[in-house]
Amino acid sequence: MSRPTEKGRRRTRALSTLVITGVALTGVGLAPPATASLPPAPSLTLNRTVRTNPFLGSDILARDHEGSAYVPADNSLWLADDDGRSIYEVNPQTGALKRWVRGKQFAAVLELGGGPRATTARTDDIQAIAYDAARDALYVFSGTCCVPGLLPTVFRLTRSAGRFELDSYQALGVTDVAAAGWNPGDGKVYIGADSTIQTYSWADNTVGPGFGIPGVSSIYGLDFTDDGKDLFVARPPATITRVDWASRTKVPGWELDLTPYGVLDARASELLGDQLWVSDGFDFRPAGDPLSHALFVFDMGGTVTPPGPGVPGGPGTPGGPSPSKNLVGNSGFERGLRGWDDTAAGAKLTRVKGGHSGSWAARVKRTGAKGTLGLTDAPNWVGKSTDGTYTGSLWVRSSQKGSVLTLKLRELKGEKKVGQGVARLTLTKKWQQVTVTLPSKKPGRSTIDYSATVKRAAKGASFDADDAGLTVS
């Protein structure tokens, strides 16, 4: 990883120009320059996007971005792919795929010291990747989300004949790693999940005590600057936060919202030269959308200025934000069941493969006697309402035809219900969408509760849900 330059610093540029996803790309083949300092105040301009679905000149595609790591000596950006159970080595200047390390290769790796092979139990939740420049090693972290029997694991790649090859693995002492990064300042690898950051040492396979950064939660990506003085954290839905590492506090003015530029799910960031590279892990763009799991490349300088109409990534252009942003943070259950709960005793909420889109769906099943099946947000995705009309939606199906599902939005001021919208749908074995609206009556003073229920369900009955939506306009 290289430090960003100041906006006006001169750089040598190659003579050729390449267009990726319709945006001009300059400096092809050049390693990003290292620099002395970050701009005192942030500024973002979307420079370009780099397609990964598929990669340039390839039929290989990234299925679910979860992490990244930059190796300056190779001018390579490594990407971690959860659903693809793979990692990719990419030329950041051209977007071309250099290497593809597949899941079956991870599964075949032996434990450090000559132990058993990893098997798929250790490869199905690849979440993060970190490059340790002092040891010239890549560490790939896989967790336990969200299939029974998965084993938390860290893999190591070291150089052989000039390129990184899988070396070995070790069992990991924590179950959830959403982010990883190496700090050049102290030479340590850090891992993060939820609101907790910890050190990780491959040498003795230990995880250090957890700590947090005030105001920083839902950690998806970690990236340190070259001197280790600053940490950049990727957070949902599309936020990059700068942290002063010495004081472990957020840097004022450096809470960067990338949604105006078309980023829908920021999973990782890298500082390459004077540019910020952000991996978008959103799983539900339309088929063929060039921004599906794309890399967004931003120039940094003065003050943050969102793109306008006609600017790549701006409103009304391909890859620009939707008129209304989905307020549901885990709409497709691709991140387990976070943010969701069942609503009735005698019912059980689980995750099943084969969603309406993506790889997963939620299933609510009646385990007790005849009664209610329910799915609800917990806590509410909308903790403080705004002025406008909320629209809730959900794709649903059931193996028991004829059950009636109710999708409900409730506006609550404390425990008091001040508004409600209800829509009903008769379930079939095929996916159907149900939609409901609710005008806000107490904006700024209420919350919005989202739920789906089936009453009088027999024991063993269930319904599946996917692609939950909640917008306001």
N, C-alpha and C positions, 0 to 999 in steps of 0.2 A: 504494500500500500504506500502511496506517495502523498505528500502533503499538498494541499491546494495552494496555488499561487494567488497573489493579489490580482484583481481584475485587469489592471493595465500592464502587467508584466509581459514582456515580449517573449515569444516562443518561436522556435524554428518549426516550419510546417513543410510537409511534403508537398510536391507539386500536383500530385494526383488527388482527385476527389471521388468519393464513392457515395452512392445514395443507398441508404438503408431505410426501409419503411417510408419512403418518400421524403426523407430529410437529408440534406447534404452532410457528408462526413468528411472532415479534414484531418490531416495529420496521420494518414494511414501508415502503419508500420513503425511509428515512433513510440518509444516507451514514455509514459506520462512523467513529466518533470517533478522532482521533489522541490519543496519550497520551505519558507521560513515561518509563515504565520497564516492564520485564518483571517478572513476579513472581519473587521470589528463589528459589522452589522451584516446580517445575511441578505443575499439577493439571489433569486432563482430565475433563470431563463431556460426553458426547455430547449436543449440543443438538438436532440434527436432521440429516437428509440431504436433499440436493437432487437430484432426478432429472434425468438427461440422456438417458435412453433410453426414450422420447423426452423432449425438453424440454417443460416445462409449456405446455399449450395449442398444441402443435405436433406434427407427425408426423416432424420431423427429429430424428435421434438421433446421439449421439457413439459412434463405433465403437472408438476406442482412445486414451484419454487419455494424453498424453505431456508436457504442460506447461501452465502458467498464468501470467497476469500481470494485476495489478489496476491500473485507471486511476481514481484518486480523483475527478478532475474530472467524469467521466461516471458515476461509481458503476457501473463495468462490470468484470466479470471475464472476461478473454479465455482461451479454452481451445484448446490445440493438439491436433489429431486426426491421428495418423499414418495409420491405415488409411483414414480418411475424406478424407485429403489436404486438410483444411480447417481453418479456425479459426472459433470461435464467440464472439460477444459476448453475455454473459449478465448479467441483473440479479441480483446475488447475494442480494438480499432476497426476491425472488419466485420466482427460478428461471426466469423467462421469457426466451426467446431474443430478443435485439434484432437481431442481424445474423448472417449466415452468409456467410463468404468462401470460395468453393469452390475445388477444385483446378484447375478449368479457368481460373479467374481468375488463379491463381498462374502457370499454364503460359503464359498470354498476356502476362505482364509483360515489358517490355524491360529489358535490362541497363542499368545506370547509364551515362549518356552516349550512349544511343541504340543500344546493341548489339543482338544477336539476342534473340528471345523465349526465355523460360526453357525451355519444353516440359516434358513429363512427366518427363524425365530429372532435373529439379531439384525435383520436387514429391513424389516417392514415399516420402520418409522424413522427414516433418515431425516433429521431436522436441522443440522447445523454443521458447519465446516470452518476450521481455523488453520491459518498458516503460521507456523513457528519459524521465523527467519533465522533465529540463532541456531537452531538444530536442523534447518532445512527439511522440515517435516510437515505433512498435512494430517490433521486429526478430523475424523468424521464421526459425528455423534448420532446414535439411533436410540429412540426411547421406547415407550410401551403403549403409545396411543394408537389405536384404541381397540386392539384385538387381544383377547385372553391368550396368555402363553408367551407374549413377546418378552424379550430379555434386554434390558438396557445395556448398551455396548458402545465402546469407543474403538474405532479402527485407526491404524496408522499407515500412512504412505510415506515411503522414503525413496531416495533416488537410486535407480539402477540403470546403468548405461545411459545416463543423462536425463532420464525422465522418471516421474513419480510412479511407483508401483506399490500395490498393497503389500504390507509387510507382516502384520499380525493384528490381533484384537485383544482387548481386555474387557472383562465385565465391569460395568459402570456402577458406581455406588449411589446414583440418584436415578429416579425413574423418568424424569422429564427434563429434557434440554431443548429449549426452543431457539437458542442463539449461542454463538461462540466467537471469540476473538482473542488474538494475541497482542499483548501490550509490550511494545519495544522498550518502554521506559523501565519496567521492572523485570522483563523477560518471562512473564507468566501468561498462561492461557486462562481465560475467564469464560465461564458458561453462565447462561441466564435462562430463567423461566419465570413467568408470572411477574412478581415484583422482586425476585431474589437473584443476586449475582454471587458466584462462588469461584474460587480458583480451582483449576484441575492440573494435576501433575501426572504425566505419563510415567515418569521414572519410578514412582512408588504407587501409582494408580490410586491417588487419594483426592478427595474433594474437600476443599476448605470450608470454614464456617460461612454461612450465608449473610449477606448484608443487602441493604436497599438504598436507592436514591430517592429522596423525598420528591413526591409528585410524579414518579416514573413507575408505571405498572404495565402489565401485559407486554413484556419484553419479547420481541420477535427477532431482533438482529443486533449484534454488537460489532463495532468497528473503531479501532483506536487510530489516532494520528501517529505520524512517524516518531514524534518525540514522546508519545505516551501521555501527553498532558491533557488531551481531550478525548472523550468517548462519544461516539454517535450511536444512538439507540433507535432502531426501527420499531414502531409501535402501531397498533391498529387504530383506525382502519388504514390510514395513509399518512403517518406522522413520523418525522425525523427530529429527534431531540438531541441537542448538544449538551454534554455534561462536562464541567470542569472536574478533572479526575482528582486533583489534590484535595479539593474541598468536598467532593462527592455531592455537588449541587448542580442544578440546571443553570445554564448560561442564559441570562435574560435576553429575550428577543430571538432565541434560537429554537423555537417550537414551530417547525415548518410543516404546514398542512399542504400535502401534495394532491389532494383531491381536485383542486381546480385545474390541474394539469392532466387529469385522466388516470392517475394512479388510484387503484381501488383496494389494494391489499399489500402494503409495504412489508416485505419479509426480511430484507437485508439491505445494507448500504455499504458502499466502498468509496473512499476518497482517492481519486486518480487524477493527479495533476490539480488543476483548478476546477475539477468537475466532480459532482456527486452522482454516483451510479446507484440506482435503486431497483431492486428486484420486485416485480409485481406478482404476487402469488394468487391473484383472484382466479377462481376456477370456472366462472360461469359467463364468460364473454361468449357472444354468438360464434358458431362454428365458422372457421376461416378468418376470424378477426385477427389482423396482424399484431394486435397488442395483447393477445392472449399470452400470459406469462412473459411479457416483454421486459427488457431492461430499459429504464428511463434515465436519460443522461442530462444532467442540469449543469449549466454554467453558474458560478457564484460570484457575487459582487455587491453593490449598494443596498437597496431595499427590495423586499419581496414584492414582485409585481406579477399577479396571475396573468396568464395569456388571455387575449381577447378573441372574439370570433374570427375565424380564418387562420389563427395561429395553430400549428400542430399541437394537439393536446388541449386546445381551448374549446369552449362551448361551441357546439354546432359543427365540429370536425371529427373525423374518425379518431377514436381513442379519447375524445373529450368527455367530460363528465356528463352523466345523465341529468335531465332536468331536475330529478329528485333523487337524492342519494338514499340507498338502502340503509336504514338505521339498525338493522339486525346484524350483529357482529359475527355470528356463526350461523349463517343462513342455510348452509348446505350440510352441516354436521360433519364437515371435513376435518374439523379440529375437535373431534370427540363430541361430548354432550355439554360442553361449556356454555353456560348461559341458559340452560333449559332444565326443566324438571317435570315430573308427572304431578297430577293434581289430586289423585284420589288414592285412598288405602285400597289394597288389593289389586293394584295395577303396577306394572314395572316398565320403566323406560330403558331401552337399549339402543344400540346402533347396529344397523344391518347393511350388508353390501348391496349395491344395485340401486342407486338413487334415481330420481327423475333426471338429474344431471350430476356429473361428478361421480365419485365412487361410493358414497354412503348416503343413508337415509336414517331417520329416527323411527323406531317402532315402539308403540305403547300397547302392551298386552295385558289382558285381564287374567291375573293369576289366582284371584280369590273368587268368591261367589259372584253371581250376577250383580253388575253395578256400573260405575262410570269409568270411562277411559278419558284421560286428559293430558294435554301438553301445554306448558306455559313457560313464559320467559321468567328467569330467576337469577338476578333481579331484573326489573323491567328494563328493556333496552332504551326506553325513553324515561329518564329519571326526572327531567324537567321539560314540560311541554312548551311548544312555541305556537304562535298564532298561525292558523291554517287548518286544512283538512287532512287528517291522517288516513292513509289507505293501507290496509293490511291484506296480505295474500299468502296462500299456502298451497302447495301441490300435495295431494293426498290420494291414497288408494287403500283397499282392504280386500283380503281374501274372502271375507263374508259380505256378499252383496246385499244391498238393501238397508244397511245401517245409515243413519243420518248424522252427519258431522256438523257441528256448529262452530264457526269461527267468530270470535268476539273480541272487540276492542272496548276497553272501559277506561274512562277518564276518572281518576281518583284524586281527590284533594284530602290528603291524609287517608282516613279509612272511609270517607264519604264518597259515594259514586255521584259524579256530577254530569256524566254523559256516557252513552253506550251505543255501539254499532254492532249489529248481529247479521250474519249471513249463514244460510244452511245449504248443505249439499248432500245428495244421496250417493253413497260410496259405491264404487264398482271395483273390479280387479285392475282396471286401467287407471293411469295417472290422470287426475283432473285438477284444475285450479279453482279455488274458491277465493272470493275477494269481498272485502267489507270496508266501509268508509265511516269516519267519525270526525265531525267538525269540533275543534277544540273550543271549549266554553270558558276555561280558566287558564289561558296561556301564561306560562311562567309561574303558575301556582299549583300545578297539578302534575301527575305522572300518567303514563299510558300503559295499561296492562294488556297483554296479548295472550290469548288462549284459544285452544281448539279442543272440543270435547265430543264424546259419543256417549249418550246415556243408555242405560238398560242393556249394556253389553254382556253377553254370556261369558262364562268362564272359558278361557282359551281364545276368545275373540281379540282382534288387534286391528290397528290401522297404522300405515306408514305415512311419514310426512317428510317433505324435502323443500328446498328453495323457498324458505320463508321470507316474506318481504314486509317492510314497514317504511313508508315514505310520508312526507308531509309537503303540501304544496298550497 
